[in-house]
Amino acid sequence: MALELDLSRMMVLPGRKLAGIAYDLKVDKDTFAAVADLSAKHGFVPLYANFSTRVYGRMRVVALMDMTDADISIEGWADELRVKCDAKVLGLIKPVAEGILIDNLTERLTAGEERAIILRSRGYRRLIDGIKEQFGSGGELFLYCEGIEAGKGFGRLHRSAAEAAGIKDPIEIYRRVSIYAFQWAGFGRMDVIRLGYSGGKIVVHGSFECEGARRTREPYGAFVKGIIAGVFTEVFGKPFRAEETECIAKGDPACVFEIKEK
């Protein structure tokens, strides 16, 4: 079963009283218990929460809540958090319309201390399809080349993270970091069939580029193919090219990529 992680920070619940809050607090079991007790005491329902440790020992929380049946306002709950949980309240999130709550407090998203963005499938699907439809084989080549450049950037991050843990062998970097970083980013789940210093064979399940694409007679994953080639190039320190031999867009069970040295 494929697990999903909701990153939306947006709730649409007509007829419900919604509110959100962002705060920092100390990381320990007593503090977490105190926050949970306050939630139960006042009768609001947590809908979404994001926890991240910005500074060791303290955690940042962004929470969206249904307060329809709560006996306290979001302002009152913020005051209790300050007093009973030693929390630093960073701001409140108010509905943009009745029953619609969007995190309009957070301005920048980060992943590993680098800025990140969210592209829903309705956006990136049309972006990728549009390039291919408007420019044909030239669009395919463009996406492949840009994928290589993106992959090189990802590969530098993979190598840096691995080397910080004492992993220097390229094959181990790819096996231990690159395949899971690919999944972490939401690109798809990767399996290694064959991997060596001169190339390999990779299977991608649920490729974001090919899933939901129109049916084709040829493989569709030009951008993902470029990412894979770029990561290989950076991690192994020499140029690689990739070819997609099977693709879910043309009815195959998964997307399969052959990677070879240039």
C-alpha positions as CSV (number, residue, x, y, z in Angstrom):
1,M,0.0,0.0,0.0
2,A,1.4,3.4,-1.0
3,L,1.4,5.8,2.0
4,E,0.5,9.4,1.4
5,L,1.6,12.5,3.3
6,D,-0.8,15.5,3.2
7,L,1.1,18.8,2.7
8,S,-1.8,21.0,1.8
9,R,-2.3,23.1,5.0
10,M,-5.7,23.9,3.7
11,M,-9.1,22.8,4.9
12,V,-12.5,23.2,3.2
13,L,-15.3,22.3,5.6
14,P,-18.5,24.3,5.0
15,G,-20.5,25.0,8.1
16,R,-17.6,24.4,10.5
17,K,-15.8,27.0,12.6
18,L,-12.1,26.7,11.7
19,A,-8.9,28.3,13.0
20,G,-5.2,27.7,13.1
21,I,-2.1,28.7,15.0
22,A,1.7,28.6,14.7
23,Y,3.9,28.4,17.8
24,D,7.3,27.2,19.2
25,L,7.6,25.1,22.3
26,K,10.1,23.0,24.2
27,V,10.5,19.4,23.1
28,D,9.7,17.0,26.0
29,K,7.0,14.5,26.9
30,D,5.5,16.7,29.6
31,T,5.0,19.6,27.2
32,F,3.3,17.3,24.6
33,A,1.0,15.9,27.2
34,A,0.1,19.4,28.3
35,V,-0.8,20.4,24.8
36,A,-2.9,17.3,24.3
37,D,-4.7,17.9,27.6
38,L,-5.6,21.4,26.6
39,S,-7.0,20.1,23.3
40,A,-9.2,17.5,25.1
41,K,-10.2,20.0,27.8
42,H,-11.6,22.6,25.4
43,G,-13.2,20.3,22.9
44,F,-11.6,21.3,19.6
45,V,-10.6,18.8,17.0
46,P,-7.1,18.9,15.4
47,L,-7.4,18.6,11.6
48,Y,-3.7,19.1,10.5
49,A,-0.4,19.6,12.3
50,N,3.1,20.0,11.1
51,F,6.0,19.6,13.6
52,S,9.6,20.6,12.8
53,T,12.6,21.1,15.0
54,R,14.2,24.4,14.0
55,V,16.5,24.7,17.0
56,Y,17.5,21.6,18.9
57,G,15.3,21.3,22.0
58,R,12.5,23.4,20.6
59,M,9.8,22.5,18.0
60,R,7.8,24.6,15.7
61,V,4.1,23.7,15.2
62,V,1.6,24.8,12.6
63,A,-1.9,23.4,13.4
64,L,-5.3,23.7,11.8
65,M,-8.3,23.0,14.0
66,D,-12.1,22.6,14.0
67,M,-13.3,24.7,16.8
68,T,-17.0,24.4,16.2
69,D,-17.7,22.7,19.5
70,A,-14.8,24.3,21.5
71,D,-15.5,26.3,24.6
72,I,-12.7,28.7,24.0
73,S,-11.6,31.0,21.2
74,I,-8.3,30.6,19.3
75,E,-7.1,33.7,21.1
76,G,-7.9,32.2,24.4
77,W,-6.2,28.9,23.5
78,A,-3.1,30.9,22.4
79,D,-3.0,32.5,25.9
80,E,-3.2,29.1,27.6
81,L,-0.4,27.8,25.5
82,R,1.8,30.6,26.5
83,V,1.0,30.2,30.2
84,K,0.7,26.4,30.6
85,C,3.1,25.1,27.9
86,D,5.7,27.9,27.8
87,A,4.9,28.3,24.1
88,K,5.9,31.2,22.0
89,V,2.9,32.0,19.8
90,L,4.0,33.1,16.3
91,G,0.6,34.0,14.9
92,L,-3.0,33.0,14.4
93,I,-4.6,31.7,11.2
94,K,-8.1,33.0,10.5
95,P,-10.5,31.6,7.9
96,V,-10.4,33.3,4.5
97,A,-14.1,32.6,4.2
98,E,-16.6,30.6,6.3
99,G,-15.5,27.0,6.3
100,I,-12.3,27.7,4.3
101,L,-9.0,27.8,6.2
102,I,-5.6,28.3,4.4
103,D,-2.3,28.7,6.1
104,N,-1.7,32.3,5.1
105,L,0.7,32.8,7.9
106,T,3.6,30.8,6.5
107,E,5.4,32.6,3.7
108,R,8.3,30.2,2.8
109,L,8.4,26.4,2.7
110,T,11.7,24.7,3.3
111,A,13.0,21.2,3.0
112,G,16.4,20.5,4.5
113,E,16.9,24.3,5.1
114,E,16.4,25.0,1.4
115,R,13.3,26.7,-0.1
116,A,10.7,24.4,-1.5
117,I,7.4,24.9,-3.4
118,I,4.3,22.8,-3.8
119,L,3.0,22.0,-7.3
120,R,-0.2,20.1,-7.4
121,S,-0.8,17.6,-10.2
122,R,-3.2,20.0,-12.0
123,G,-0.3,22.4,-12.4
124,Y,2.7,20.2,-13.2
125,R,0.6,17.9,-15.3
126,R,-0.3,20.8,-17.7
127,L,3.3,22.2,-17.5
128,I,4.8,18.9,-18.7
129,D,2.1,18.0,-21.1
130,G,2.1,21.5,-22.6
131,I,5.9,21.5,-23.3
132,K,5.6,18.1,-25.0
133,E,2.5,19.1,-27.0
134,Q,3.8,22.5,-28.1
135,F,7.3,21.6,-29.0
136,G,7.1,17.8,-29.8
137,S,10.5,16.1,-29.8
138,G,12.1,19.4,-29.0
139,G,10.0,19.6,-25.8
140,E,11.1,16.0,-24.9
141,L,14.7,16.9,-25.3
142,F,14.3,20.1,-23.3
143,L,12.7,18.3,-20.4
144,Y,15.4,15.6,-20.5
145,C,18.2,18.2,-20.4
146,E,16.5,20.2,-17.6
147,G,16.0,17.0,-15.7
148,I,19.7,16.3,-16.0
149,E,20.6,19.7,-14.5
150,A,18.0,19.2,-11.7
151,G,19.4,15.7,-11.1
152,K,22.9,17.1,-10.7
153,G,21.7,19.4,-8.0
154,F,19.9,16.6,-6.2
155,G,23.0,14.5,-6.5
156,R,25.1,17.1,-4.8
157,L,22.7,17.0,-1.9
158,H,22.7,13.2,-1.8
159,R,26.5,13.1,-1.8
160,S,26.8,15.8,0.9
161,A,24.3,14.0,3.2
162,A,26.0,10.6,2.7
163,E,29.5,11.9,3.3
164,A,28.4,13.5,6.5
165,A,27.5,10.0,7.7
166,G,30.8,8.6,6.4
167,I,29.5,7.1,3.2
168,K,31.7,7.8,0.2
169,D,31.3,4.9,-2.2
170,P,29.0,6.0,-5.1
171,I,27.1,2.8,-5.2
172,E,26.4,3.0,-1.4
173,I,25.4,6.7,-1.8
174,Y,22.9,5.8,-4.5
175,R,21.5,2.8,-2.6
176,R,21.3,4.4,0.8
177,V,20.4,8.0,-0.1
178,S,19.4,8.7,-3.7
179,I,16.7,6.1,-4.1
180,Y,15.0,7.2,-0.9
181,A,15.4,10.9,-1.6
182,F,13.6,10.4,-4.9
183,Q,10.7,8.9,-3.0
184,W,10.9,11.6,-0.3
185,A,10.4,14.3,-3.0
186,G,7.2,12.6,-4.2
187,F,8.7,11.6,-7.6
188,G,7.8,7.9,-7.2
189,R,9.1,4.8,-5.5
190,M,12.4,3.5,-6.9
191,D,13.7,0.0,-7.0
192,V,17.2,-1.0,-8.0
193,I,17.4,-4.0,-10.4
194,R,21.1,-3.6,-11.2
195,L,23.7,-1.0,-10.1
196,G,27.4,-0.7,-10.9
197,Y,30.0,1.9,-11.5
198,S,29.2,1.9,-15.3
199,G,25.4,2.2,-15.0
200,G,22.4,0.2,-13.9
201,K,18.7,-0.6,-14.3
202,I,16.1,1.3,-12.2
203,V,12.4,0.7,-11.8
204,V,10.2,3.6,-10.8
205,H,6.7,2.9,-9.5
206,G,4.1,5.7,-9.7
207,S,6.2,8.2,-11.6
208,F,4.7,11.7,-11.1
209,E,5.5,12.5,-14.7
210,C,3.9,9.5,-16.2
211,E,1.0,8.8,-13.8
212,G,-2.1,10.4,-15.2
213,A,-0.5,11.3,-18.5
214,R,-2.4,10.6,-21.7
215,R,-1.7,7.1,-23.2
216,T,1.2,7.0,-25.6
217,R,2.9,4.5,-27.7
218,E,6.3,5.6,-26.5
219,P,7.8,6.1,-23.0
220,Y,6.7,9.4,-21.6
221,G,9.2,10.1,-18.7
222,A,11.6,12.5,-20.2
223,F,12.1,14.7,-17.1
224,V,12.4,11.8,-14.7
225,K,14.8,10.1,-17.1
226,G,16.9,13.3,-17.0
227,I,16.8,13.4,-13.2
228,I,18.1,9.9,-13.0
229,A,20.9,10.5,-15.4
230,G,21.8,13.7,-13.6
231,V,21.9,12.1,-10.2
232,F,24.1,9.3,-11.6
233,T,26.4,11.9,-13.2
234,E,26.9,13.8,-10.0
235,V,27.1,10.8,-7.6
236,F,29.5,8.8,-9.7
237,G,31.5,11.8,-11.0
238,K,31.2,11.1,-14.7
239,P,28.6,11.6,-17.5
240,F,25.7,9.1,-17.8
241,R,22.7,8.9,-20.0
242,A,19.4,7.2,-19.4
243,E,16.8,5.5,-21.5
244,E,13.2,4.6,-20.5
245,T,12.4,1.1,-21.9
246,E,9.0,0.6,-20.2
247,C,6.4,3.2,-19.1
248,I,3.1,3.3,-17.3
249,A,1.9,5.9,-19.8
250,K,1.9,3.2,-22.5
251,G,0.4,0.5,-20.3
252,D,3.4,-1.1,-18.7
253,P,3.2,-1.9,-14.9
254,A,6.1,0.4,-14.0
255,C,8.6,2.8,-15.6
256,V,12.0,1.1,-16.3
257,F,15.2,3.0,-17.0
258,E,18.5,1.8,-18.3
259,I,21.5,4.0,-17.3
260,K,24.8,3.8,-19.1
261,E,28.0,5.8,-19.2
262,K,28.3,8.3,-22.0
